[in-house]
């Protein structure tokens, strides 16, 4: 391949700065998994429909299978593995406490999405089911389900995921 199809980028992944030369067509998911060895985000549908590849990019949740790596030069990427340091992140702990996973495949994406969703909620961002109110929306089960609807769980651990998010929000 010609060098015109490659770009040098740097991304901070889970707190570590990584400089890499990438094919301009590679997704952020493939960069993370295949080139940087970061396996927390999972490849599910590769169409942005399952949420298994969800991470936080500059603090906002995003599906990495739809994101071109070159578009995120200089970005701060945080995976579920990078959310915890000495202790588990409160969302990850809540998933454990409520058995919010079964096979575990979707869990890293669910956890990143839940962290991002809770931040969106704190910022007062409404969802489709948010009542017409001022201020921070109430964290009802319907609100959680709507906000997490981009993350699928083939094992159907949804009731436990909702309970975990309720606990983490407290």
C-alpha positions, 0 to 999 in steps of 0.5 A: 500500500502507498504511504498516502493511505497511512497517517501518524496519530496519537491517542491516550488509551486508559491513561497511556499515550500511544503513537501509531501509524494507521491505515486511514480506513481502520476503525478505532475498534480495530486499532484498539484490539488488533494493533494496540492489544486493548481487548475490553471493547468487543467486536459484535455486529461491526455496524454500531447496533449492539454496543459491545464496542462502546468506550468513552472518547473524551468523556462521551460514549461512542461505538468504536466500530463506526469511528475511524481511528484517524478522526480521533487523533489526540483523543482520550479513549477510556475502556471499561478496563481503564475505568478502574484503578485500585478498586473497581469503578462503582458501575463495575462493582454494581454490575458484580453486586447485581449479577448484571452480566452472564456471558460477559461479552457485552459487559465492557460496553454496557459498563462504559455506556452506563458511565457515559449515560450517568454523566449525561443524566447529571448534565441534564440531557433529556432522553426520548422518555424524559418527562418535560421538566427542568433540571436533572431527569429522574432516573426511572427504570424507563429512563435507564432502559431508553438511555441504554437501548444501544447496548444489547445483551444476548443473555437478557440480563437487562433487569440486573443491568437496570438494578446495577445502574440504579445502585451506581447512581446512588 
